[in-house]
Amino acid sequence: MAIIRITSEEIDAIPDGEIEREMADIIANSPLTINGNSEPPGYVIEKHHNIGACYWIMPVNIKDISKNSGNMENQDILAEEEISIDQYVFERLLLPIFKQHFDNELPENVGRGDEYSPSIYNDGIAFDRDLSENFYSFEQIEKVMADIKQLTETEKGKYTAEELGFYNDFDSSIRKMMNAGAEKGYKILSIGSP
């Protein structure tokens, strides 16, 4: 059995819109396994921290913006609101939208420690898919949610019922998370990558 390894750089090189077709080809033509299964994962939003190959989303405040915002010791997280989304699902359905709305001037993103590895960015600070935190203001998240709503309304025929259900669950989960966070003074969501 051949093992196929795909680097983050190779996935990043796939133009937006083509990644779905490329992933479908890889899955259909290889003995690829995701989380130990030969089938793609279900479109589930887990209401906890799954230590597997997942993206993690939660409200966070940075204690001292003059220090590395990517350092967990400098973060005040609202762990009880954390959700986990399987890496395959996030990258297939959400990554292009989150990349589009990434704010490389948001102080939390500027200070996340990227200066220690500048060679990984060809065009400055960007959404990092390699064990990093990506920060979004609640205002940015509202734009992400608006794009998802528009996408599911205008291109509904491109998605399965399960995928559309995932988008609805994602919208509900994120709005609940932002409300809970706002009540406790949080204004930023962290999208942690596996």
N, C-alpha and C positions, 0 to 999 in steps of 0.2 A: 504494500500500500504506500503510495507516494504521499508525502506531507507537503502541503502548499503553505508557504509562508508569505504573507503580504505585509509590507512595511507601511507605516503611517505615511511616508513620503509617496509611496506608490498610490495609495488611496487618495491622498491630497492632489495628486497629478490628474486624477480623473475629473473631467469638467462636471460642474454641477448639472444635474439632469441625467448624466450618463452613469452615475454611481449605482442607481437602482438596476439598470440593465447589466452592468459589470458584475454586481453582486449576485444577480440571478444566474448569470452564466457561470460564475465560480461555484455557486452552490449546486447547480444542475450538473456540472461536469467534473466534480471532484468529490473525494471522500471526506469533505470538510465536516467537521463536527463543531457545533456551537453548544457550549456548556455541557459537553458530553453526549449530546443528541445529534443525530443526523438530520433532524428536522429543525427548521428555524423556530425560535422561541415564540411563545404566545405573546400577544400584545398586552402585557400586564404592567401595571404600575404598582410596585411594592411600597407599602407604607412603613418602611424601615430601611436600615442600612444593610444592603446585600453585599457581602465582601467579594462576590464573584465579578465577572467581567461586566460591570454596569457603570452607567453614569449616575452620579448622585446629585440631587438638587435639594438645597435647603437655604433658609434665611441665614444670613451671616452679617455681623458687624465687625469691622476692623478696629481693634483697640487703639493702635497708634499708626496712623497712615504714613508716618515718616519711616516706619520699619517695614520689613518684607511682609506684604499682605498674604503671600502664599504660605507663610509659616503658621501652622496650626496653633502655636502658642500665642500668636497675635490675633487670633480669631475668637469671637464670641459667637458660637453657633447655636441655633435653635433646633437641636437634634430631634426633638419629638415631632417635628414637622417634616423631617427628611423623607424623600422618596427615592427609589432606585428604579432605573429603567435599563433593561438589557442593552448591552453595547450595540448589537446588531439592529435592534429596533430603533434606538436613538439615532444611530448613524444613518439609517435608511429613511426615517420619517421626520426627524427633527434637526439634524446637524446642518443641512444647508440653510435653514432659516436662522438658526442660532449664529452661524458664521456670518450671515448677512447683517445681523444686528449687533455684532460684537463691537464694542466701543473701545478702541485702543487708546483713547484719551481719558477714560474713566480712571481716576486716581488709584482705585483698587487694582485695576489691571496693569497700570504703569508700574506700581510698586510690588508686583507679585514675585520678584526675584528673577525675572527673565534676563536681567543684565549679567547674570552669572553664566548664561549659555546663549549668547547672542547669535551664534552660528546657526541656531535652529530656525531663525526667522529671516527670510529673504526680504521681506517688505515691512519690517518693524514688528511690533507687538501684534499678535493674532490669536484667534481661538486655538488653544493648545489641547491636543488630544493625547498627550503623553504624561499621565500622572500629574496633572496640574489643575489649578482652580481657574475658572473663567467667571468673572463677576459681571452681573447685570443689575442695573438700577431697576426699580419697579416700573419706571416709565418705559425703559427698554423692553421689559417683559410684556408690557401692554402692547407694544408694537409687534412683538413676536406672536402674541395671541391673536392680534388682528390679522396678521398675515396667514396664520393657520386657518382662521375662520374663512377668510377670503378664498384660500386654496381649496378648502373642503366644499365650499359652495360652488365655485366656478369650475372645478375639475373633479367633481364628485365621482364621475364615471371611471376615473383612474384608480380608485381605491376600493378595496374589499369592504364588506360590512364590518369585519373585525378591525380593519385599520381606521375606518371612520369612528367606530366605537372607542378605539384607543385615543384618537384626537379629542373626542368629547370628554373622556375620563381625564386626559391630560389637562384640558382647560379647567375642569372642575377642581382637580388636585392643586394646580398652580394658584388658582384664585383663592382657594381655602388657605393655602400656605401663605400667600401674601397678606391676606386679612389677619391671620394669626400673628404673622411677623410684625405687621404695622401696629397692631395692638400693643406689642411689646417693644416698639421703637426700632424695629429693623427696617432697612430701606434697600437692601441689596440681597440678591439671590446668588448663590455660588453653584456653578455647574461643574462638578468635579469629574474628571475623566479617568478611565481605568488605566 
